[in-house]
Amino acid sequence: MTSLEKIAIRLRHLPGLRQLKPLWTALRPLYEGVLKAFAGDSGLPRVINGMDSIRVLPEWRNLGGAYEPEVWKLLLPAIRPGDIIADVGAHVGMYAVAMGARTGATGRVLAVEADPGNLPHLRAHLKLNAVDNIVEVVPKALSDHEGRAVWHSQDVQSGLQTGDGKDCGVSVEMTTLDQLLGGGRLDLMLIDIEGYEEAAVRGGARLLADPARRPRMIVVEVHPYAWQASGGSSATLLSLLHGLGYEVSWLDGRPVTEISAYGHVMAVPVKVKRS
């Protein structure tokens, strides 16, 4: 955090000033302008979960500190130099930036992001952190078939609706993991796509069933509340992953038998026991 931000926070919390919400609301545009000028072309420094140094755009200054710490502390240390990684649902690029820095120039990160509103911020963060030559932005939705769908952006939740985009929302292109990777390998994958995780997994069935090419770890953010709209379920997602040769656990290592609430699961290839 910059010295300017620290001073602003101290002022905001001084006795007698803390409750002056109308004042801070009126001053916010001025503060944001000054902060943007202060950041210049370098962005604002942040340390994510005490592990990775990242620079962020002023408008994303609230990102930093604790950022999905359980996922971050599991997935990021698992990255090896030269890894091929997919960040599916890359948002504005916090994971993609850290992944790119860790896999290095010999690796590659596919930042898959369907929301047109996020793409300029994603690309800016990649450039700001000098990983735009390692991270490739894929401006598409990942599903189980190619085509087009309607993308609806909301404050809390975004999502897809099959169609041509003429009625409402924005028309976006869909692709599959198998199409994206071709015959190549994938070492790690993070999926966060608001309920459409099962379709994304189905679209990578050839890759995920191939022991020579499949990821050694997949972390999936699961959204059971959205599965009715997307056609998924706990039983079908777990059956799909098991059928592809993966065992599924919670991040603390407990086996997953049913998914009934929002959270994260980890899938790793089943170890073949030698006789």
C-alpha positions in Angstrom: 0.0 0.0 0.0 1.3 3.5 -0.9 2.0 6.2 1.6 -0.9 8.3 0.1 -3.3 5.5 0.8 -2.1 5.0 4.3 -2.5 8.7 5.1 -6.1 8.7 3.6 -7.0 5.6 5.7 -5.7 7.3 8.9 -7.6 10.4 8.2 -10.8 8.5 7.4 -10.6 6.8 10.8 -9.7 9.7 13.0 -12.2 10.3 15.9 -14.9 12.6 14.8 -14.2 12.1 11.1 -15.2 8.4 10.9 -18.9 9.2 10.9 -18.8 11.9 8.2 -19.9 9.7 5.4 -21.3 12.6 3.2 -17.9 14.3 3.4 -16.0 11.2 2.3 -18.5 10.6 -0.5 -18.0 14.2 -1.8 -14.2 13.9 -1.5 -14.0 10.4 -3.2 -13.8 11.7 -6.8 -11.0 14.1 -5.9 -9.1 11.3 -4.0 -9.5 8.9 -6.8 -8.1 11.5 -9.3 -5.1 12.2 -7.0 -4.5 8.5 -6.5 -4.6 7.8 -10.2 -2.1 10.6 -10.9 0.1 9.3 -8.0 0.0 5.7 -9.4 0.9 6.9 -13.0 1.8 4.1 -15.3 3.2 1.9 -12.4 -0.1 1.1 -10.6 -0.4 0.5 -6.9 1.7 -2.1 -5.1 -0.1 -5.0 -3.4 1.1 -8.2 -1.6 -1.5 -10.9 -2.1 -1.9 -13.2 0.9 1.6 -12.3 2.1 3.0 -14.2 -0.9 2.9 -12.5 -4.3 3.7 -8.9 -5.1 1.3 -7.5 -7.7 0.6 -4.0 -9.0 -3.1 -3.0 -9.5 -5.0 -0.3 -11.3 -6.2 2.5 -8.9 -9.8 1.5 -9.6 -9.0 -2.0 -8.2 -7.2 -0.7 -5.1 -9.4 -2.8 -2.8 -7.9 -5.9 -4.2 -5.0 -7.1 -2.1 -4.2 -8.4 1.3 -6.4 -11.5 1.8 -7.6 -12.7 -1.6 -9.1 -16.2 -1.5 -6.3 -17.3 0.8 -7.2 -21.0 1.0 -7.1 -21.3 -2.8 -4.1 -19.1 -3.3 -2.0 -20.9 -0.7 -2.8 -24.3 -2.2 -2.6 -23.5 -5.9 0.2 -20.9 -6.3 2.9 -22.9 -4.5 2.1 -25.9 -6.8 3.2 -24.0 -9.9 6.5 -25.0 -11.4 8.7 -23.1 -13.9 7.5 -24.0 -17.4 4.0 -25.0 -16.4 1.1 -24.6 -18.8 -1.9 -23.3 -16.8 -5.5 -22.4 -17.5 -7.2 -19.7 -15.4 -10.8 -20.1 -16.5 -12.9 -17.1 -15.4 -9.8 -14.9 -15.1 -11.8 -11.8 -14.0 -9.3 -8.9 -13.9 -6.2 -11.1 -13.6 -5.0 -11.4 -10.0 -4.5 -15.2 -10.4 -3.2 -14.9 -14.0 -0.6 -12.3 -13.0 0.8 -14.4 -10.1 0.6 -17.6 -12.2 2.5 -15.9 -15.0 5.2 -14.7 -12.7 5.6 -18.1 -11.2 5.7 -20.2 -14.3 8.1 -17.8 -16.0 9.1 -17.2 -19.6 9.3 -20.9 -20.3 5.6 -21.4 -19.3 2.3 -20.2 -20.5 -1.0 -19.1 -18.9 -4.3 -19.1 -20.7 -6.5 -16.4 -19.1 -10.0 -17.3 -20.2 -12.5 -14.5 -19.6 -15.9 -14.1 -21.3 -17.0 -10.8 -19.7 -16.2 -8.0 -22.1 -16.3 -5.5 -19.3 -13.4 -7.3 -17.5 -11.1 -7.7 -20.5 -9.6 -4.2 -20.6 -8.7 -4.4 -16.8 -7.4 -7.9 -17.3 -5.1 -6.9 -20.1 -4.0 -3.7 -18.3 -3.0 -5.8 -15.2 -1.0 -8.2 -17.3 0.9 -5.3 -18.9 1.3 -3.5 -15.6 3.0 -6.6 -14.1 5.1 -7.4 -17.3 3.5 -10.9 -17.8 1.6 -10.1 -21.0 4.2 -12.1 -22.9 3.5 -15.1 -20.8 -0.3 -14.9 -20.2 -2.5 -15.2 -23.3 -6.0 -13.7 -23.0 -8.7 -15.9 -24.4 -11.8 -13.6 -24.7 -14.3 -16.5 -24.8 -16.6 -18.6 -22.6 -15.5 -22.1 -21.9 -18.2 -24.7 -22.4 -18.9 -28.2 -23.8 -19.4 -27.0 -27.4 -18.5 -24.2 -29.7 -20.8 -21.5 -30.7 -22.2 -18.3 -29.2 -24.0 -17.4 -26.0 -25.4 -14.4 -24.3 -23.4 -13.0 -21.5 -25.1 -11.2 -18.7 -22.9 -9.0 -16.4 -24.2 -8.3 -12.9 -22.8 -6.8 -9.7 -22.9 -10.1 -7.9 -23.1 -12.8 -10.5 -22.5 -13.1 -14.2 -23.5 -15.9 -16.5 -24.2 -17.4 -19.9 -27.5 -18.1 -21.7 -27.4 -20.0 -24.9 -28.5 -17.8 -27.8 -27.4 -15.3 -30.3 -27.4 -12.2 -28.1 -30.1 -10.3 -29.9 -32.6 -10.1 -27.1 -30.4 -8.9 -24.2 -26.9 -9.2 -22.8 -23.8 -9.4 -25.0 -23.1 -12.1 -27.5 -19.9 -13.9 -26.8 -18.0 -16.7 -28.5 -17.8 -20.1 -26.8 -15.0 -22.7 -27.1 -14.0 -25.9 -25.4 -10.9 -26.9 -23.4 -10.1 -29.6 -25.9 -10.3 -27.1 -28.8 -8.2 -24.6 -26.9 -5.4 -27.0 -26.0 -5.5 -29.1 -29.2 -3.0 -31.9 -28.6 -1.1 -30.0 -26.0 -0.8 -30.6 -22.3 -2.1 -28.7 -19.3 -0.4 -28.8 -15.9 -2.8 -26.9 -13.6 -6.3 -25.4 -13.9 -8.4 -23.1 -11.9 -12.1 -22.8 -12.8 -14.4 -20.1 -11.6 -17.3 -19.5 -14.0 -20.4 -19.1 -11.9 -22.2 -22.4 -12.2 -21.0 -23.5 -15.7 -18.0 -25.5 -14.3 -19.5 -28.9 -15.3 -19.9 -27.8 -19.0 -16.3 -26.6 -19.0 -15.1 -29.9 -17.7 -17.1 -31.9 -20.2 -15.6 -29.8 -23.0 -12.1 -31.0 -21.9 -12.9 -34.7 -21.6 -10.2 -35.8 -24.1 -7.5 -33.8 -22.4 -8.6 -34.7 -18.9 -8.8 -38.5 -19.6 -5.3 -38.5 -21.1 -2.7 -39.4 -18.4 0.1 -37.9 -20.5 -1.5 -34.5 -21.0 -4.0 -33.9 -18.2 -3.5 -31.4 -15.3 -2.0 -32.7 -12.1 -4.4 -30.4 -10.1 -7.7 -28.8 -10.9 -9.3 -26.3 -8.4 -13.0 -25.7 -9.1 -15.1 -23.0 -7.5 -18.5 -24.7 -7.2 -21.8 -22.8 -7.4 -24.7 -25.1 -6.6 -27.1 -22.2 -6.4 -26.6 -21.7 -10.2 -26.7 -25.3 -11.3 -30.4 -25.4 -12.0 -30.0 -22.8 -14.7 -26.9 -24.5 -16.2 -28.1 -28.0 -16.0 -25.5 -29.3 -13.6 -25.7 -31.0 -10.2 -23.5 -32.3 -7.5 -23.9 -35.9 -8.6 -23.2 -35.3 -12.3 -20.2 -33.1 -11.7 -18.6 -35.6 -9.3 -19.5 -38.5 -11.6 -17.9 -36.7 -14.5 -14.6 -36.0 -12.7 -14.5 -39.6 -11.3 -15.1 -41.0 -14.7 -12.2 -39.0 -16.1 -9.9 -40.5 -13.5 -9.9 -37.8 -10.9 -10.5 -38.0 -7.1 -12.2 -35.0 -5.6 -11.6 -33.5 -2.2 -12.2 -30.3 -0.3 -9.2 -28.0 0.0 -8.4 -29.5 3.4 -8.1 -33.0 1.9 -11.4 -34.4 3.0 -13.1 -36.5 0.3 -16.1 -34.9 -1.4 -19.2 -37.0 -1.4 -21.8 -34.3 -2.1 -21.6 -30.6 -3.0 -24.5 -28.6 -1.5 -22.9 -25.2 -0.8 -20.7 -22.7 -2.5 -17.0 -23.4 -2.0 -13.9 -24.9 -3.7 -13.0 -28.5 -4.5 -9.7 -29.9 -5.7 -9.4 -32.7 -8.2 -6.2 -34.7 -8.7 -5.6 -37.8 -10.9 -6.3 -41.1 -9.1 -3.0 -42.8 -8.2 -2.7 -46.2 -9.8 -1.7 -48.8 -7.2 1.1 -51.2 -8.3 0.6 -54.8 -7.6 
